[in-house]
Amino acid sequence: MHEDIRRLADRIKGADRVCVLTGAGVSAESGVPTFRGPQGMWKNHDPTELATPQAFSRDPKLVWEFYNWRRTLLSEVQCNPAHTALAAMESLVPHFTLVTQNVDGLHRKAGSANIIEIHGNIWNVRCTSCGHERQDPSPNLGELPCCDVCGGLLRPGVVWFNESLDPELWRQSVEAASRAEVMLVAGTSAVVQPAASLAGVAKRFGALVAEINPEATDQSDMMDIALRGKAGEVLPKLLED
Ligand code: OAD
């Protein structure tokens, strides 16, 4: 592993363009539950009951209860060394793009600037009537929060299953992956599309592709480098001299 870390660190330091895809595993060491696996959130909660537009139409109170619970949990956590290392890495690379599936806002809190939040941000709320979107830092927004512009029902500003990604954010993500010399994939099971396809895009366009994850994933076989470890332990090592 030491050799692989050195090789990857050297490639990152010499690169003009680096793209990183992160998932829930990067926030795991902050105490944020991941989605899949034995302790994952989708083990105890059915995503079709909580994270689809159909679930929200059927029972918006239940969906808001879930999101208020997650907002409260997230309001109590801090960034971890994985977030901090990625923020520091950005300052070393001329063109650095961080594509995240995480909605927790922890990358920005850690100081990352060029972030594409392809699954949205849990601290944003959007009106289902007039479309007005704004940030709201309150952990608990109540049973059925209303829009302060038109009084319509608010929804969380995240992308649910059965919804499309913002086309412009996706275009930017594909562009960053296709132009990257190094693509890092950290803390994601890489099963949710289209996010999971970015590593393949980067590889087809010639990038060195590396995975940081304590477990093997469906994409491990296509990786040039697979670093088996926690993101909060491995990512800081990539910055050591
Ligand atoms: P998952 O829960 O599917 O995967 C988390 C990954 O993190 C697993 O591969 C773990 O092995 C790994 N992991 C756990 N602890 C880690 C650590 N300390 N360091 C590094 N890796 C660690 O989460 P995502 O891949 O992010 O989408 O899930 C993708 C999407 O599915 C989410 O954005 C969400 C979810 O349903 C929507 O809600 C639309």
Boltz pocket constraint, residues with backbone or C-beta under 6 A from the ligand:
constraints:
  - pocket:
      binder: B
      contacts: [[A, 22], [A, 23], [A, 24], [A, 25], [A, 26], [A, 28], [A, 29], [A, 34], [A, 35], [A, 36], [A, 37], [A, 40], [A, 47], [A, 51], [A, 101], [A, 102], [A, 119], [A, 159], [A, 160], [A, 161], [A, 186], [A, 187], [A, 188], [A, 189], [A, 190], [A, 191], [A, 192], [A, 212], [A, 213], [A, 214], [A, 215], [A, 216], [A, 217], [A, 229], [A, 230], [A, 231], [A, 232]]
      max_distance: 6.0
